[in-house]
Amino acid sequence: MVKVSIDNNGYSANTNYLVVGVPIGANFGVDYAGVWHNQAEIDAELAKPAGQRTMVSPSGFYKPGKPRYGDYNHDGNLNADDYHYLGTPNPTLYGGFGNRFAYKNLSLDFFFQYNHGATMYNAIEFFMGAGAEYTNQFAYMVNRWTPSNPTSDIPAVNSRDNVPSSRFLHDASLIRLKTVQLNYTLKKGLPKIFRQVDVFFTASNLFLITKYNGFDPEVNKGGTNSLIRAKDDGTYPNARVFAFGVNVGF
């Protein structure tokens, strides 16, 4: 199988490849297999002959508390040959729905959008989910592996290895209240020069329901690049906007 790399996340971790038979911009990586819980696990794995290995780590990471990964081709080495298709950046279902309610001079318009089935890499976890120094950490790191918490499968501090894996690939499904507008129309008691006056309040991106652990599952650091479809590197989320206005009809 020929893989053509189309992205490097800046941390020497290629997460997107062009491969025949998978979606453009597909997310690639290795399967996360937890951490090495103790030295005995490491010794047992390294004792296996080539062809029977099931778990690997980068050189220098065969230590208790460090991350380990599925050895896709069972050769005992962790490299790009182990990278395989993990998920699509494209939703399997997407759309929107809206409605308008009106009572006398008052009206309410809203629009929801949704998608389901897309996946996205949260690249800031290469730092903030690996106990890297000089950065904040995700709250789940409080349950990381330590000598007093040896059964945890969250890596210990200083476990940044820049390996793209299923641990950093997340469900990017969402439901978002995209827009809402409340409008009140005045037609009586106005100066003759005015036919009607509409006073309105609008809001966009009012709330978001998602399992994604970043700020916004709709961002993409690739911008308009058609090959990089779903990559979050701390990209600024869609802003929540409020506006008040008046429309005057003469």
CYANA upper distance limits for C-alpha pairs under 8 A (distance plus 0.5 A):
  1 MET  CA     19 VAL  CA      8.07
  2 VAL  CA     19 VAL  CA      6.90
  2 VAL  CA     20 VAL  CA      8.40
  3 LYS  CA     17 TYR  CA      6.30
  3 LYS  CA     18 LEU  CA      6.28
  3 LYS  CA     19 VAL  CA      5.73
  4 VAL  CA     17 TYR  CA      5.65
  4 VAL  CA     18 LEU  CA      5.50
  4 VAL  CA     19 VAL  CA      7.25
  5 SER  CA     14 ASN  CA      7.22
  5 SER  CA     15 THR  CA      8.46
  5 SER  CA     16 ASN  CA      6.61
  5 SER  CA     17 TYR  CA      4.91
  5 SER  CA     18 LEU  CA      7.00
  6 ILE  CA     14 ASN  CA      8.28
  6 ILE  CA     16 ASN  CA      6.22
  6 ILE  CA     17 TYR  CA      5.93
  6 ILE  CA     18 LEU  CA      7.43
  6 ILE  CA    227 LEU  CA      7.77
  6 ILE  CA    228 ILE  CA      8.15
  7 ASP  CA     14 ASN  CA      6.18
  7 ASP  CA     15 THR  CA      6.97
  7 ASP  CA     16 ASN  CA      6.02
  7 ASP  CA     17 TYR  CA      7.83
  7 ASP  CA    228 ILE  CA      7.73
  8 ASN  CA     12 SER  CA      6.55
  8 ASN  CA     13 ALA  CA      6.11
  8 ASN  CA     14 ASN  CA      5.03
  8 ASN  CA     15 THR  CA      7.27
  8 ASN  CA     16 ASN  CA      8.31
  9 ASN  CA     13 ALA  CA      6.25
  9 ASN  CA     14 ASN  CA      6.85
  9 ASN  CA     15 THR  CA      7.75
  9 ASN  CA    123 ALA  CA      7.81
 11 TYR  CA    162 ASN  CA      6.54
 12 SER  CA    162 ASN  CA      7.09
 13 ALA  CA    162 ASN  CA      6.17
 13 ALA  CA    163 VAL  CA      6.46
 13 ALA  CA    164 PRO  CA      6.51
 14 ASN  CA     28 PHE  CA      8.43
 14 ASN  CA     29 GLY  CA      8.47
 14 ASN  CA    164 PRO  CA      7.70
 15 THR  CA     27 ASN  CA      6.26
 15 THR  CA     28 PHE  CA      5.56
 15 THR  CA     29 GLY  CA      6.58
 15 THR  CA    164 PRO  CA      6.72
 16 ASN  CA     25 GLY  CA      6.27
 16 ASN  CA     26 ALA  CA      6.35
 16 ASN  CA     27 ASN  CA      5.72
 16 ASN  CA     28 PHE  CA      6.17
 16 ASN  CA    228 ILE  CA      7.74
 17 TYR  CA     24 ILE  CA      8.42
 17 TYR  CA     25 GLY  CA      7.13
 17 TYR  CA     26 ALA  CA      7.12
 17 TYR  CA     27 ASN  CA      7.90
 17 TYR  CA     28 PHE  CA      7.35
 18 LEU  CA     22 VAL  CA      8.30
 18 LEU  CA     24 ILE  CA      6.76
 18 LEU  CA     25 GLY  CA      7.41
 18 LEU  CA     26 ALA  CA      7.99
 19 VAL  CA     24 ILE  CA      8.41
 22 VAL  CA     26 ALA  CA      7.17
 22 VAL  CA     85 TYR  CA      8.20
 23 PRO  CA     88 THR  CA      6.91
 23 PRO  CA     89 PRO  CA      8.39
 23 PRO  CA     90 ASN  CA      8.40
 24 ILE  CA    227 LEU  CA      6.55
 25 GLY  CA     88 THR  CA      8.06
 25 GLY  CA     89 PRO  CA      7.11
 25 GLY  CA    226 SER  CA      8.20
 25 GLY  CA    227 LEU  CA      5.35
 25 GLY  CA    228 ILE  CA      5.67
 25 GLY  CA    229 ARG  CA      5.96
 25 GLY  CA    230 ALA  CA      8.12
 26 ALA  CA     85 TYR  CA      7.43
 26 ALA  CA     86 LEU  CA      8.21
 26 ALA  CA     87 GLY  CA      6.71
 26 ALA  CA     88 THR  CA      5.44
 26 ALA  CA     89 PRO  CA      6.37
 26 ALA  CA    229 ARG  CA      8.42
 27 ASN  CA     85 TYR  CA      6.65
 27 ASN  CA     86 LEU  CA      6.17
 27 ASN  CA     87 GLY  CA      5.77
 27 ASN  CA     88 THR  CA      6.59
 27 ASN  CA     89 PRO  CA      7.37
 27 ASN  CA    119 THR  CA      8.24
 27 ASN  CA    120 MET  CA      8.06
 27 ASN  CA    121 TYR  CA      8.13
 28 PHE  CA     83 TYR  CA      6.40
 28 PHE  CA     84 HIS  CA      5.70
 28 PHE  CA     85 TYR  CA      5.08
 28 PHE  CA     86 LEU  CA      5.74
 28 PHE  CA     87 GLY  CA      7.67
 28 PHE  CA    164 PRO  CA      8.07
 28 PHE  CA    165 SER  CA      8.33
 29 GLY  CA     82 ASP  CA      8.03
 29 GLY  CA     83 TYR  CA      4.95
 29 GLY  CA     84 HIS  CA      6.07
 29 GLY  CA     85 TYR  CA      7.28
 29 GLY  CA     86 LEU  CA      6.99
 29 GLY  CA    163 VAL  CA      8.12
 29 GLY  CA    164 PRO  CA      5.45
 29 GLY  CA    165 SER  CA      5.31
 29 GLY  CA    166 SER  CA      7.27
 30 VAL  CA     69 TYR  CA      7.00
 30 VAL  CA     70 GLY  CA      7.13
 30 VAL  CA     72 TYR  CA      8.10
 30 VAL  CA     82 ASP  CA      6.69
 30 VAL  CA     83 TYR  CA      5.59
 30 VAL  CA     84 HIS  CA      6.91
 30 VAL  CA     86 LEU  CA      8.31
 30 VAL  CA    163 VAL  CA      8.29
 30 VAL  CA    164 PRO  CA      6.97
 30 VAL  CA    165 SER  CA      5.12
 30 VAL  CA    166 SER  CA      6.86
 31 ASP  CA     69 TYR  CA      6.06
 31 ASP  CA     70 GLY  CA      5.75
 31 ASP  CA    165 SER  CA      6.06
 31 ASP  CA    166 SER  CA      5.78
 31 ASP  CA    167 ARG  CA      8.22
 32 TYR  CA     67 PRO  CA      8.20
 32 TYR  CA     68 ARG  CA      7.01
 32 TYR  CA     69 TYR  CA      5.20
 32 TYR  CA     70 GLY  CA      6.95
 32 TYR  CA    165 SER  CA      6.11
 32 TYR  CA    166 SER  CA      6.01
 32 TYR  CA    167 ARG  CA      6.28
 33 ALA  CA     55 MET  CA      7.95
 33 ALA  CA     67 PRO  CA      7.94
 33 ALA  CA     68 ARG  CA      5.96
 33 ALA  CA     69 TYR  CA      5.26
 33 ALA  CA     70 GLY  CA      6.49
 34 GLY  CA     67 PRO  CA      6.39
 34 GLY  CA     68 ARG  CA      6.34
 34 GLY  CA     69 TYR  CA      7.75
 34 GLY  CA    153 ASP  CA      5.04
 34 GLY  CA    154 ILE  CA      7.23
 34 GLY  CA    155 PRO  CA      8.11
 35 VAL  CA     64 PRO  CA      7.70
 35 VAL  CA     65 GLY  CA      5.91
 35 VAL  CA     66 LYS  CA      5.77
 35 VAL  CA     67 PRO  CA      4.78
 35 VAL  CA     68 ARG  CA      5.79
 35 VAL  CA    145 TRP  CA      8.47
 35 VAL  CA    152 SER  CA      8.18
 35 VAL  CA    153 ASP  CA      5.68
 35 VAL  CA    154 ILE  CA      7.30
 35 VAL  CA    155 PRO  CA      6.55
 36 TRP  CA     41 GLU  CA      6.97
 36 TRP  CA     42 ILE  CA      7.07
 36 TRP  CA     62 TYR  CA      7.96
 36 TRP  CA     63 LYS  CA      7.09
 36 TRP  CA     64 PRO  CA      5.30
 36 TRP  CA     65 GLY  CA      5.84
 36 TRP  CA     66 LYS  CA      6.36
 36 TRP  CA     67 PRO  CA      7.04
 36 TRP  CA     68 ARG  CA      7.07
 37 HIS  CA     41 GLU  CA      7.37
 37 HIS  CA     64 PRO  CA      5.76
 37 HIS  CA     65 GLY  CA      6.35
 37 HIS  CA    145 TRP  CA      8.39
 37 HIS  CA    150 PRO  CA      6.22
 37 HIS  CA    151 THR  CA      6.77
 37 HIS  CA    152 SER  CA      8.19
 37 HIS  CA    153 ASP  CA      8.43
 38 ASN  CA     42 ILE  CA      7.43
 38 ASN  CA     63 LYS  CA      8.18
 38 ASN  CA     64 PRO  CA      5.39
 38 ASN  CA     65 GLY  CA      8.06
 38 ASN  CA    150 PRO  CA      8.07
 39 GLN  CA     43 ASP  CA      6.69
 39 GLN  CA     63 LYS  CA      7.38
 39 GLN  CA     64 PRO  CA      6.50
 40 ALA  CA     44 ALA  CA      6.62
 41 GLU  CA     45 GLU  CA      6.77
 42 ILE  CA     46 LEU  CA      6.67
 42 ILE  CA     62 TYR  CA      7.04
 42 ILE  CA     63 LYS  CA      7.87
 42 ILE  CA     64 PRO  CA      8.38
 43 ASP  CA     47 ALA  CA      6.61
 44 ALA  CA     48 LYS  CA      7.45
 45 GLU  CA     53 ARG  CA      7.26
 45 GLU  CA     54 THR  CA      8.22
 45 GLU  CA     55 MET  CA      7.63
 46 LEU  CA     53 ARG  CA      8.31
 48 LYS  CA     52 GLN  CA      6.58
 48 LYS  CA     53 ARG  CA      6.43
 49 PRO  CA     53 ARG  CA      7.28
 50 ALA  CA     74 HIS  CA      7.31
 50 ALA  CA     75 ASP  CA      5.71
 50 ALA  CA     76 GLY  CA      6.42
 51 GLY  CA     73 ASN  CA      8.33
 51 GLY  CA     74 HIS  CA      5.45
 51 GLY  CA     75 ASP  CA      5.77
 51 GLY  CA     76 GLY  CA      7.93
 52 GLN  CA     74 HIS  CA      6.34
 52 GLN  CA     75 ASP  CA      8.00
 53 ARG  CA     71 ASP  CA      7.10
 53 ARG  CA     74 HIS  CA      5.39
 53 ARG  CA     75 ASP  CA      6.93
 53 ARG  CA     76 GLY  CA      6.01
 54 THR  CA     70 GLY  CA      6.29
 54 THR  CA     71 ASP  CA      5.41
 54 THR  CA     72 TYR  CA      8.03
 54 THR  CA     74 HIS  CA      6.33
 54 THR  CA     76 GLY  CA      8.22
 55 MET  CA     68 ARG  CA      6.81
 55 MET  CA     69 TYR  CA      5.83
 55 MET  CA     70 GLY  CA      5.12
 55 MET  CA     71 ASP  CA      5.36
 55 MET  CA     74 HIS  CA      8.45
 55 MET  CA     76 GLY  CA      8.01
 56 VAL  CA     68 ARG  CA      6.10
 56 VAL  CA     69 TYR  CA      5.83
 56 VAL  CA     70 GLY  CA      6.85
 56 VAL  CA     71 ASP  CA      6.18
 56 VAL  CA     76 GLY  CA      6.75
 56 VAL  CA     77 ASN  CA      6.95
 56 VAL  CA     78 LEU  CA      6.50
 57 SER  CA     61 PHE  CA      6.28
 57 SER  CA     62 TYR  CA      6.75
 57 SER  CA     67 PRO  CA      7.26
 57 SER  CA     68 ARG  CA      5.44
 57 SER  CA     69 TYR  CA      6.71
 57 SER  CA     77 ASN  CA      8.30
 57 SER  CA     78 LEU  CA      6.76
 58 PRO  CA     62 TYR  CA      8.03
 58 PRO  CA     77 ASN  CA      8.43
 58 PRO  CA     78 LEU  CA      6.59
 58 PRO  CA    161 ASP  CA      7.80
 61 PHE  CA     66 LYS  CA      6.26
 61 PHE  CA     67 PRO  CA      7.76
 61 PHE  CA    159 SER  CA      8.47
 62 TYR  CA     66 LYS  CA      7.27
 65 GLY  CA    145 TRP  CA      5.89
 65 GLY  CA    146 THR  CA      7.37
 65 GLY  CA    150 PRO  CA      8.19
 65 GLY  CA    153 ASP  CA      8.47
 65 GLY  CA    154 ILE  CA      8.39
 65 GLY  CA    155 PRO  CA      5.92
 65 GLY  CA    156 ALA  CA      5.48
 66 LYS  CA    155 PRO  CA      5.94
 66 LYS  CA    156 ALA  CA      6.68
 66 LYS  CA    159 SER  CA      6.34
 67 PRO  CA    154 ILE  CA      8.42
 67 PRO  CA    155 PRO  CA      6.23
 67 PRO  CA    159 SER  CA      7.57
 69 TYR  CA    165 SER  CA      8.46
 71 ASP  CA     75 ASP  CA      7.62
 71 ASP  CA     76 GLY  CA      7.21
 71 ASP  CA     77 ASN  CA      7.88
 71 ASP  CA     78 LEU  CA      7.47
 71 ASP  CA     82 ASP  CA      6.96
 72 TYR  CA     81 ASP  CA      8.27
 72 TYR  CA     82 ASP  CA      5.38
 72 TYR  CA     83 TYR  CA      8.13
 73 ASN  CA     81 ASP  CA      7.83
 73 ASN  CA     82 ASP  CA      6.74
 78 LEU  CA     82 ASP  CA      6.97
 79 ASN  CA     83 TYR  CA      7.89
 86 LEU  CA    166 SER  CA      7.52
 87 GLY  CA    118 ALA  CA      8.05
 87 GLY  CA    119 THR  CA      6.42
 88 THR  CA    117 GLY  CA      8.34
 88 THR  CA    118 ALA  CA      6.31
 88 THR  CA    119 THR  CA      6.30
 89 PRO  CA    118 ALA  CA      5.36
 89 PRO  CA    119 THR  CA      5.58
 89 PRO  CA    120 MET  CA      6.80
 89 PRO  CA    229 ARG  CA      6.45
 89 PRO  CA    230 ALA  CA      5.96
 90 ASN  CA    117 GLY  CA      7.58
 90 ASN  CA    118 ALA  CA      5.37
 90 ASN  CA    119 THR  CA      7.89
 90 ASN  CA    229 ARG  CA      8.35
 91 PRO  CA    115 ASN  CA      6.35
 91 PRO  CA    116 HIS  CA      5.69
 91 PRO  CA    117 GLY  CA      5.02
 91 PRO  CA    118 ALA  CA      4.72
 91 PRO  CA    119 THR  CA      8.45
 91 PRO  CA    173 SER  CA      8.09
 92 THR  CA    115 ASN  CA      8.06
 92 THR  CA    116 HIS  CA      6.42
 92 THR  CA    117 GLY  CA      5.61
 92 THR  CA    118 ALA  CA      7.47
 93 LEU  CA    115 ASN  CA      6.02
 93 LEU  CA    116 HIS  CA      5.65
 93 LEU  CA    117 GLY  CA      7.30
 94 TYR  CA    113 GLN  CA      8.20
 94 TYR  CA    114 TYR  CA      6.01
 94 TYR  CA    115 ASN  CA      4.46
 94 TYR  CA    116 HIS  CA      6.74
 95 GLY  CA    113 GLN  CA      6.30
 95 GLY  CA    114 TYR  CA      6.05
 95 GLY  CA    115 ASN  CA      6.95
 96 GLY  CA    111 PHE  CA      7.50
 96 GLY  CA    112 PHE  CA      5.88
 96 GLY  CA    113 GLN  CA      4.50
 96 GLY  CA    114 TYR  CA      6.36
 97 PHE  CA    111 PHE  CA      6.24
 97 PHE  CA    112 PHE  CA      5.84
 97 PHE  CA    113 GLN  CA      6.98
 98 GLY  CA    109 ASP  CA      7.91
 98 GLY  CA    110 PHE  CA      5.88
 98 GLY  CA    111 PHE  CA      4.57
 98 GLY  CA    112 PHE  CA      6.48
 99 ASN  CA    109 ASP  CA      6.38
 99 ASN  CA    110 PHE  CA      6.33
 99 ASN  CA    111 PHE  CA      7.33
100 ARG  CA    107 SER  CA      7.46
100 ARG  CA    108 LEU  CA      6.07
100 ARG  CA    109 ASP  CA      4.89
100 ARG  CA    110 PHE  CA      7.18
101 PHE  CA    107 SER  CA      6.03
101 PHE  CA    108 LEU  CA      5.63
101 PHE  CA    109 ASP  CA      7.02
102 ALA  CA    106 LEU  CA      6.18
102 ALA  CA    107 SER  CA      4.62
102 ALA  CA    108 LEU  CA      6.82
103 TYR  CA    107 SER  CA      6.77
105 ASN  CA    184 TYR  CA      6.05
105 ASN  CA    185 THR  CA      5.57
105 ASN  CA    186 LEU  CA      7.62
106 LEU  CA    182 LEU  CA      8.00
106 LEU  CA    183 ASN  CA      6.29
106 LEU  CA    184 TYR  CA      5.09
106 LEU  CA    185 THR  CA      7.06
107 SER  CA    182 LEU  CA      6.41
107 SER  CA    183 ASN  CA      5.73
107 SER  CA    184 TYR  CA      7.00
108 LEU  CA    180 VAL  CA      7.81
108 LEU  CA    181 GLN  CA      6.24
108 LEU  CA    182 LEU  CA      5.14
108 LEU  CA    183 ASN  CA      6.89
109 ASP  CA    180 VAL  CA      6.05
109 ASP  CA    181 GLN  CA      5.63
109 ASP  CA    182 LEU  CA      7.08
110 PHE  CA    177 LEU  CA      8.09
110 PHE  CA    178 LYS  CA      8.25
110 PHE  CA    179 THR  CA      6.04
110 PHE  CA    180 VAL  CA      4.67
110 PHE  CA    181 GLN  CA      6.88
111 PHE  CA    177 LEU  CA      6.68
111 PHE  CA    178 LYS  CA      6.23
111 PHE  CA    179 THR  CA      5.81
111 PHE  CA    180 VAL  CA      6.99
112 PHE  CA    175 ILE  CA      7.45
112 PHE  CA    176 ARG  CA      6.10
112 PHE  CA    177 LEU  CA      5.00
112 PHE  CA    178 LYS  CA      5.92
112 PHE  CA    179 THR  CA      7.71
113 GLN  CA    175 ILE  CA      6.36
113 GLN  CA    176 ARG  CA      5.90
113 GLN  CA    177 LEU  CA      7.09
113 GLN  CA    178 LYS  CA      6.91
114 TYR  CA    173 SER  CA      7.94
114 TYR  CA    174 LEU  CA      5.95
114 TYR  CA    175 ILE  CA      4.90
114 TYR  CA    176 ARG  CA      6.80
115 ASN  CA    173 SER  CA      5.87
115 ASN  CA    174 LEU  CA      6.10
115 ASN  CA    175 ILE  CA      7.38
116 HIS  CA    172 ALA  CA      7.88
116 HIS  CA    173 SER  CA      4.89
116 HIS  CA    174 LEU  CA      7.14
117 GLY  CA    171 ASP  CA      7.46
117 GLY  CA    172 ALA  CA      7.59
117 GLY  CA    173 SER  CA      6.37
118 ALA  CA    171 ASP  CA      6.72
118 ALA  CA    172 ALA  CA      5.77
118 ALA  CA    173 SER  CA      6.51
119 THR  CA    169 LEU  CA      7.00
119 THR  CA    170 HIS  CA      5.91
119 THR  CA    171 ASP  CA      5.24
119 THR  CA    172 ALA  CA      5.46
119 THR  CA    173 SER  CA      8.12
119 THR  CA    230 ALA  CA      7.73
120 MET  CA    169 LEU  CA      6.05
120 MET  CA    170 HIS  CA      5.90
120 MET  CA    171 ASP  CA      7.12
120 MET  CA    172 ALA  CA      6.40
120 MET  CA    217 PRO  CA      7.74
120 MET  CA    230 ALA  CA      5.59
120 MET  CA    231 LYS  CA      6.28
120 MET  CA    232 ASP  CA      7.65
121 TYR  CA    168 PHE  CA      6.17
121 TYR  CA    169 LEU  CA      5.00
121 TYR  CA    170 HIS  CA      6.80
121 TYR  CA    230 ALA  CA      7.40
121 TYR  CA    231 LYS  CA      5.83
121 TYR  CA    232 ASP  CA      6.62
122 ASN  CA    168 PHE  CA      6.27
122 ASN  CA    169 LEU  CA      7.04
122 ASN  CA    170 HIS  CA      7.85
122 ASN  CA    213 ASN  CA      8.39
122 ASN  CA    214 GLY  CA      7.12
122 ASN  CA    231 LYS  CA      7.16
122 ASN  CA    232 ASP  CA      5.51
122 ASN  CA    233 ASP  CA      6.81
122 ASN  CA    234 GLY  CA      8.30
123 ALA  CA    168 PHE  CA      7.58
123 ALA  CA    231 LYS  CA      7.69
123 ALA  CA    232 ASP  CA      6.33
123 ALA  CA    233 ASP  CA      5.45
123 ALA  CA    234 GLY  CA      8.03
124 ILE  CA    128 MET  CA      6.39
124 ILE  CA    129 GLY  CA      8.11
124 ILE  CA    232 ASP  CA      7.99
124 ILE  CA    233 ASP  CA      5.88
124 ILE  CA    234 GLY  CA      6.59
125 GLU  CA    129 GLY  CA      4.79
125 GLU  CA    130 ALA  CA      7.21
125 GLU  CA    138 PHE  CA      8.38
125 GLU  CA    168 PHE  CA      7.04
126 PHE  CA    130 ALA  CA      6.56
126 PHE  CA    160 ARG  CA      6.69
126 PHE  CA    161 ASP  CA      8.13
126 PHE  CA    162 ASN  CA      6.54
126 PHE  CA    168 PHE  CA      8.38
127 PHE  CA    131 GLY  CA      7.19
127 PHE  CA    132 ALA  CA      5.69
127 PHE  CA    135 THR  CA      7.44
127 PHE  CA    137 GLN  CA      8.16
127 PHE  CA    160 ARG  CA      6.85
128 MET  CA    132 ALA  CA      7.05
128 MET  CA    135 THR  CA      6.88
128 MET  CA    136 ASN  CA      6.39
128 MET  CA    137 GLN  CA      4.72
128 MET  CA    138 PHE  CA      6.26
129 GLY  CA    137 GLN  CA      6.46
129 GLY  CA    138 PHE  CA      6.35
129 GLY  CA    140 TYR  CA      8.47
129 GLY  CA    141 MET  CA      7.12
130 ALA  CA    137 GLN  CA      8.35
130 ALA  CA    141 MET  CA      8.33
130 ALA  CA    155 PRO  CA      6.81
130 ALA  CA    156 ALA  CA      7.72
130 ALA  CA    157 VAL  CA      6.85
130 ALA  CA    158 ASN  CA      6.91
130 ALA  CA    159 SER  CA      5.55
130 ALA  CA    160 ARG  CA      5.49
131 GLY  CA    137 GLN  CA      7.15
131 GLY  CA    141 MET  CA      7.76
131 GLY  CA    155 PRO  CA      8.16
131 GLY  CA    156 ALA  CA      7.11
131 GLY  CA    157 VAL  CA      4.52
131 GLY  CA    158 ASN  CA      5.43
131 GLY  CA    159 SER  CA      6.55
131 GLY  CA    160 ARG  CA      7.43
132 ALA  CA    157 VAL  CA      7.05
132 ALA  CA    158 ASN  CA      5.50
132 ALA  CA    159 SER  CA      7.29
132 ALA  CA    160 ARG  CA      6.51
133 GLU  CA    158 ASN  CA      7.41
137 GLN  CA    141 MET  CA      7.06
140 TYR  CA    144 ARG  CA      7.87
141 MET  CA    154 ILE  CA      7.41
141 MET  CA    155 PRO  CA      8.47
143 ASN  CA    149 ASN  CA      8.34
143 ASN  CA    152 SER  CA      7.45
143 ASN  CA    154 ILE  CA      7.35
144 ARG  CA    149 ASN  CA      7.97
144 ARG  CA    152 SER  CA      6.56
144 ARG  CA    153 ASP  CA      7.62
144 ARG  CA    154 ILE  CA      5.09
144 ARG  CA    155 PRO  CA      6.04
144 ARG  CA    156 ALA  CA      5.90
144 ARG  CA    157 VAL  CA      8.16
145 TRP  CA    149 ASN  CA      5.98
145 TRP  CA    150 PRO  CA      6.09
145 TRP  CA    151 THR  CA      7.50
145 TRP  CA    152 SER  CA      5.47
145 TRP  CA    153 ASP  CA      7.08
145 TRP  CA    154 ILE  CA      6.27
145 TRP  CA    155 PRO  CA      6.07
145 TRP  CA    156 ALA  CA      5.28
146 THR  CA    150 PRO  CA      6.20
146 THR  CA    152 SER  CA      8.42
146 THR  CA    156 ALA  CA      6.76
155 PRO  CA    159 SER  CA      6.66
164 PRO  CA    168 PHE  CA      7.54
165 SER  CA    169 LEU  CA      7.35
166 SER  CA    170 HIS  CA      8.35
170 HIS  CA    212 TYR  CA      6.56
170 HIS  CA    213 ASN  CA      8.13
171 ASP  CA    211 LYS  CA      7.10
171 ASP  CA    212 TYR  CA      6.37
172 ALA  CA    210 THR  CA      7.55
172 ALA  CA    211 LYS  CA      7.54
172 ALA  CA    212 TYR  CA      5.95
172 ALA  CA    217 PRO  CA      5.70
172 ALA  CA    218 GLU  CA      8.26
173 SER  CA    210 THR  CA      6.58
173 SER  CA    211 LYS  CA      7.70
173 SER  CA    212 TYR  CA      7.98
173 SER  CA    217 PRO  CA      7.93
174 LEU  CA    208 LEU  CA      7.50
174 LEU  CA    209 ILE  CA      6.12
174 LEU  CA    210 THR  CA      5.14
174 LEU  CA    211 LYS  CA      8.12
174 LEU  CA    217 PRO  CA      7.90
175 ILE  CA    208 LEU  CA      6.44
175 ILE  CA    209 ILE  CA      5.66
175 ILE  CA    210 THR  CA      7.19
176 ARG  CA    205 ASN  CA      7.20
176 ARG  CA    206 LEU  CA      8.13
176 ARG  CA    207 PHE  CA      6.41
176 ARG  CA    208 LEU  CA      5.01
176 ARG  CA    209 ILE  CA      6.81
177 LEU  CA    204 SER  CA      7.82
177 LEU  CA    205 ASN  CA      6.27
177 LEU  CA    206 LEU  CA      6.17
177 LEU  CA    207 PHE  CA      6.05
177 LEU  CA    208 LEU  CA      7.09
178 LYS  CA    204 SER  CA      5.71
178 LYS  CA    205 ASN  CA      5.11
178 LYS  CA    206 LEU  CA      7.06
178 LYS  CA    207 PHE  CA      8.32
179 THR  CA    202 THR  CA      7.75
179 THR  CA    203 ALA  CA      6.23
179 THR  CA    204 SER  CA      4.82
179 THR  CA    205 ASN  CA      6.82
179 THR  CA    206 LEU  CA      7.62
180 VAL  CA    202 THR  CA      6.15
180 VAL  CA    203 ALA  CA      5.93
180 VAL  CA    204 SER  CA      7.02
181 GLN  CA    200 PHE  CA      7.32
181 GLN  CA    201 PHE  CA      6.14
181 GLN  CA    202 THR  CA      4.79
181 GLN  CA    203 ALA  CA      7.06
182 LEU  CA    200 PHE  CA      6.04
182 LEU  CA    201 PHE  CA      5.77
182 LEU  CA    202 THR  CA      6.93
183 ASN  CA    198 ASP  CA      7.05
183 ASN  CA    199 VAL  CA      6.24
183 ASN  CA    200 PHE  CA      4.73
183 ASN  CA    201 PHE  CA      7.02
184 TYR  CA    198 ASP  CA      6.15
184 TYR  CA    199 VAL  CA      5.79
184 TYR  CA    200 PHE  CA      6.77
185 THR  CA    196 GLN  CA      7.43
185 THR  CA    197 VAL  CA      6.29
185 THR  CA    198 ASP  CA      4.94
185 THR  CA    199 VAL  CA      6.92
186 LEU  CA    190 LEU  CA      8.23
186 LEU  CA    196 GLN  CA      6.10
186 LEU  CA    197 VAL  CA      5.56
186 LEU  CA    198 ASP  CA      6.71
186 LEU  CA    199 VAL  CA      8.46
187 LYS  CA    195 ARG  CA      7.17
187 LYS  CA    196 GLN  CA      5.18
187 LYS  CA    197 VAL  CA      7.15
188 LYS  CA    196 GLN  CA      8.35
190 LEU  CA    194 PHE  CA      6.80
190 LEU  CA    195 ARG  CA      8.31
190 LEU  CA    196 GLN  CA      8.06
193 ILE  CA    250 PHE  CA      6.43
194 PHE  CA    248 VAL  CA      7.50
194 PHE  CA    249 GLY  CA      6.36
194 PHE  CA    250 PHE  CA      5.06
195 ARG  CA    248 VAL  CA      8.26
195 ARG  CA    249 GLY  CA      5.72
195 ARG  CA    250 PHE  CA      5.43
196 GLN  CA    248 VAL  CA      6.69
196 GLN  CA    249 GLY  CA      5.64
196 GLN  CA    250 PHE  CA      7.62
197 VAL  CA    246 VAL  CA      7.46
197 VAL  CA    247 ASN  CA      6.25
197 VAL  CA    248 VAL  CA      5.11
197 VAL  CA    249 GLY  CA      6.58
198 ASP  CA    246 VAL  CA      6.10
198 ASP  CA    247 ASN  CA      5.46
198 ASP  CA    248 VAL  CA      6.92
199 VAL  CA    244 PHE  CA      8.33
199 VAL  CA    245 GLY  CA      6.54
199 VAL  CA    246 VAL  CA      5.09
199 VAL  CA    247 ASN  CA      7.02
200 PHE  CA    244 PHE  CA      6.41
200 PHE  CA    245 GLY  CA      5.93
200 PHE  CA    246 VAL  CA      6.73
201 PHE  CA    242 PHE  CA      8.01
201 PHE  CA    243 ALA  CA      6.31
201 PHE  CA    244 PHE  CA      5.06
201 PHE  CA    245 GLY  CA      6.98
202 THR  CA    242 PHE  CA      6.32
202 THR  CA    243 ALA  CA      5.71
202 THR  CA    244 PHE  CA      6.92
203 ALA  CA    240 ARG  CA      7.82
203 ALA  CA    241 VAL  CA      6.02
203 ALA  CA    242 PHE  CA      4.95
203 ALA  CA    243 ALA  CA      6.83
204 SER  CA    240 ARG  CA      6.24
204 SER  CA    241 VAL  CA      5.76
204 SER  CA    242 PHE  CA      7.22
205 ASN  CA    238 ASN  CA      7.63
205 ASN  CA    239 ALA  CA      7.29
205 ASN  CA    240 ARG  CA      5.47
205 ASN  CA    241 VAL  CA      7.45
206 LEU  CA    240 ARG  CA      6.48
206 LEU  CA    241 VAL  CA      8.24
210 THR  CA    217 PRO  CA      8.33
212 TYR  CA    216 ASP  CA      7.99
212 TYR  CA    217 PRO  CA      6.78
214 GLY  CA    232 ASP  CA      8.34
214 GLY  CA    234 GLY  CA      8.24
215 PHE  CA    234 GLY  CA      8.26
215 PHE  CA    236 TYR  CA      8.31
215 PHE  CA    237 PRO  CA      6.50
216 ASP  CA    237 PRO  CA      5.78
216 ASP  CA    238 ASN  CA      7.57
217 PRO  CA    232 ASP  CA      8.40
218 GLU  CA    230 ALA  CA      8.34
218 GLU  CA    237 PRO  CA      8.35
218 GLU  CA    238 ASN  CA      8.37
219 VAL  CA    230 ALA  CA      7.78
219 VAL  CA    231 LYS  CA      7.84
219 VAL  CA    232 ASP  CA      6.88
219 VAL  CA    235 THR  CA      6.99
219 VAL  CA    236 TYR  CA      8.01
219 VAL  CA    237 PRO  CA      6.79
219 VAL  CA    238 ASN  CA      7.92
220 ASN  CA    228 ILE  CA      8.27
220 ASN  CA    229 ARG  CA      7.04
220 ASN  CA    230 ALA  CA      5.75
220 ASN  CA    231 LYS  CA      5.45
220 ASN  CA    232 ASP  CA      6.10
220 ASN  CA    235 THR  CA      7.57
221 LYS  CA    230 ALA  CA      8.16
221 LYS  CA    231 LYS  CA      6.08
221 LYS  CA    232 ASP  CA      6.24
221 LYS  CA    233 ASP  CA      6.87
221 LYS  CA    235 THR  CA      6.66
222 GLY  CA    228 ILE  CA      5.75
222 GLY  CA    229 ARG  CA      7.26
222 GLY  CA    230 ALA  CA      8.15
222 GLY  CA    231 LYS  CA      7.35
223 GLY  CA    228 ILE  CA      8.46
225 ASN  CA    229 ARG  CA      7.70
